[in-house]
Structures are given as C-alpha cells and as structure tokens.
Amino acid sequence: YIIASGQMEVFWPTKDPLNPFQARTLYAGDFFGEISVFTKRPASASVRSVSNSILLRLQRAPLMELVRKYPATLALLERVADARIKENSISTTDAHGDTIPI
C-alpha cells in the first residue's frame, strides 16, 4: 500500500489487546506491505489509520512489472524491506512481559 494522504500507525499486538506496541508512524508518501508482496507471507505487523487516509493498493503483478521497468524502484523497496526485516527481528520485553520486536 502507498499512503496517498493521512497517517497510519504500525504496531504489533501484545498480550494486552488494548495496549499494542507502536513501532512507527507512516505519512503520505510512505508505503507498507512490501515484505508480504515479495515474500508472499502474512504481514509481520499490523497497520491502522489514525486519521482520514487514502491508500493506493498495488497488487503483486503490477508491482513486479513496475520494478522490471524501473530497477531503481526495486532497489529502494529491497532496501526498505531489508531494514524493516532487521528491525522486526530484534525484540525486547515490554512493561507487560510481552516479547515485542523493536
């Protein structure tokens, strides 16, 4: 997804469903879901809108066509995905004793 407008919150659930761990906030121009597109695996985090937002959904086939035509796009997506995978693989324990990625 590409955020056309608005603000989205990326989070991981914890044992306390009312208190998820907020990882980051995304804004217009940011994107998410790229890891799932490339790996074909379920999302590693959840995302919710914290303001009125407009999202652009880019499915796998058109995205693959885009990166084939514009290899620099693939390099950017891979760089972001690699950083997020590394970030997601590091964990800590929150105040409730839940292990959470940071």
TORKOL-4160 file (C-alpha; in steps of 0.2 Angstrom, whole numbers, padded with zeros to 4 digits, m for minus):
102
<pt num="1" X="0000" Y="0000" Z="0000"/>
<pt num="2" X="0005" Y="0018" Z="m0003"/>
<pt num="3" X="m0001" Y="0031" Z="0008"/>
<pt num="4" X="m0009" Y="0045" Z="m0003"/>
<pt num="5" X="m0014" Y="0055" Z="0012"/>
<pt num="6" X="m0017" Y="0053" Z="0030"/>
<pt num="7" X="m0007" Y="0045" Z="0044"/>
<pt num="8" X="m0005" Y="0026" Z="0048"/>
<pt num="9" X="0002" Y="0018" Z="0064"/>
<pt num="10" X="0012" Y="0002" Z="0063"/>
<pt num="11" X="0010" Y="m0009" Z="0078"/>
<pt num="12" X="0012" Y="m0027" Z="0085"/>
<pt num="13" X="m0001" Y="m0034" Z="0096"/>
<pt num="14" X="0004" Y="m0039" Z="0114"/>
<pt num="15" X="m0004" Y="m0049" Z="0127"/>
<pt num="16" X="m0015" Y="m0034" Z="0132"/>
<pt num="17" X="m0025" Y="m0031" Z="0116"/>
<pt num="18" X="m0029" Y="m0014" Z="0122"/>
<pt num="19" X="m0011" Y="m0009" Z="0123"/>
<pt num="20" X="m0002" Y="m0014" Z="0107"/>
<pt num="21" X="0017" Y="m0009" Z="0104"/>
<pt num="22" X="0018" Y="0005" Z="0092"/>
<pt num="23" X="0033" Y="0003" Z="0081"/>
<pt num="24" X="0032" Y="0018" Z="0069"/>
<pt num="25" X="0020" Y="0031" Z="0061"/>
<pt num="26" X="0019" Y="0032" Z="0042"/>
<pt num="27" X="0013" Y="0048" Z="0032"/>
<pt num="28" X="0008" Y="0052" Z="0015"/>
<pt num="29" X="0021" Y="0046" Z="0003"/>
<pt num="30" X="0026" Y="0031" Z="0014"/>
<pt num="31" X="0022" Y="0013" Z="0010"/>
<pt num="32" X="0019" Y="m0003" Z="0019"/>
<pt num="33" X="0016" Y="m0021" Z="0015"/>
<pt num="34" X="0031" Y="m0023" Z="0003"/>
<pt num="35" X="0038" Y="m0038" Z="0013"/>
<pt num="36" X="0022" Y="m0048" Z="0011"/>
<pt num="37" X="0022" Y="m0044" Z="m0008"/>
<pt num="38" X="0040" Y="m0050" Z="m0010"/>
<pt num="39" X="0039" Y="m0065" Z="0002"/>
<pt num="40" X="0021" Y="m0070" Z="m0001"/>
<pt num="41" X="0019" Y="m0072" Z="0018"/>
<pt num="42" X="0007" Y="m0064" Z="0030"/>
<pt num="43" X="0011" Y="m0047" Z="0036"/>
<pt num="44" X="0024" Y="m0046" Z="0050"/>
<pt num="45" X="0015" Y="m0031" Z="0058"/>
<pt num="46" X="m0002" Y="m0023" Z="0059"/>
<pt num="47" X="m0007" Y="m0006" Z="0052"/>
<pt num="48" X="m0021" Y="0006" Z="0056"/>
<pt num="49" X="m0026" Y="0023" Z="0051"/>
<pt num="50" X="m0025" Y="0036" Z="0064"/>
<pt num="51" X="m0033" Y="0050" Z="0053"/>
<pt num="52" X="m0043" Y="0050" Z="0037"/>
<pt num="53" X="m0032" Y="0042" Z="0025"/>
<pt num="54" X="m0032" Y="0037" Z="0006"/>
<pt num="55" X="m0022" Y="0022" Z="0002"/>
<pt num="56" X="m0017" Y="0015" Z="m0015"/>
<pt num="57" X="m0016" Y="m0004" Z="m0016"/>
<pt num="58" X="m0003" Y="m0010" Z="m0028"/>
<pt num="59" X="m0005" Y="m0029" Z="m0032"/>
<pt num="60" X="0010" Y="m0040" Z="m0034"/>
<pt num="61" X="0009" Y="m0042" Z="m0054"/>
<pt num="62" X="0009" Y="m0023" Z="m0057"/>
<pt num="63" X="0022" Y="m0020" Z="m0044"/>
<pt num="64" X="0033" Y="m0033" Z="m0052"/>
<pt num="65" X="0030" Y="m0025" Z="m0069"/>
<pt num="66" X="0035" Y="m0008" Z="m0062"/>
<pt num="67" X="0051" Y="m0014" Z="m0054"/>
<pt num="68" X="0056" Y="m0023" Z="m0070"/>
<pt num="69" X="0054" Y="m0007" Z="m0080"/>
<pt num="70" X="0062" Y="0004" Z="m0066"/>
<pt num="71" X="0075" Y="m0006" Z="m0057"/>
<pt num="72" X="0079" Y="0008" Z="m0045"/>
<pt num="73" X="0062" Y="0006" Z="m0038"/>
<pt num="74" X="0066" Y="m0012" Z="m0034"/>
<pt num="75" X="0082" Y="m0007" Z="m0026"/>
<pt num="76" X="0073" Y="0006" Z="m0015"/>
<pt num="77" X="0059" Y="m0007" Z="m0010"/>
<pt num="78" X="0073" Y="m0020" Z="m0006"/>
<pt num="79" X="0082" Y="m0008" Z="0005"/>
<pt num="80" X="0067" Y="m0003" Z="0015"/>
<pt num="81" X="0061" Y="m0021" Z="0016"/>
<pt num="82" X="0078" Y="m0027" Z="0022"/>
<pt num="83" X="0079" Y="m0013" Z="0036"/>
<pt num="84" X="0061" Y="m0017" Z="0042"/>
<pt num="85" X="0065" Y="m0036" Z="0042"/>
<pt num="86" X="0080" Y="m0032" Z="0053"/>
<pt num="87" X="0070" Y="m0021" Z="0064"/>
<pt num="88" X="0057" Y="m0034" Z="0066"/>
<pt num="89" X="0069" Y="m0047" Z="0071"/>
<pt num="90" X="0076" Y="m0038" Z="0086"/>
<pt num="91" X="0065" Y="m0040" Z="0101"/>
<pt num="92" X="0063" Y="m0034" Z="0119"/>
<pt num="93" X="0051" Y="m0036" Z="0133"/>
<pt num="94" X="0038" Y="m0023" Z="0136"/>
<pt num="95" X="0030" Y="m0017" Z="0153"/>
<pt num="96" X="0018" Y="m0032" Z="0152"/>
<pt num="97" X="0031" Y="m0045" Z="0149"/>
<pt num="98" X="0027" Y="m0047" Z="0131"/>
<pt num="99" X="0041" Y="m0050" Z="0119"/>
<pt num="100" X="0040" Y="m0037" Z="0105"/>
<pt num="101" X="0050" Y="m0033" Z="0090"/>
<pt num="102" X="0058" Y="m0015" Z="0091"/>
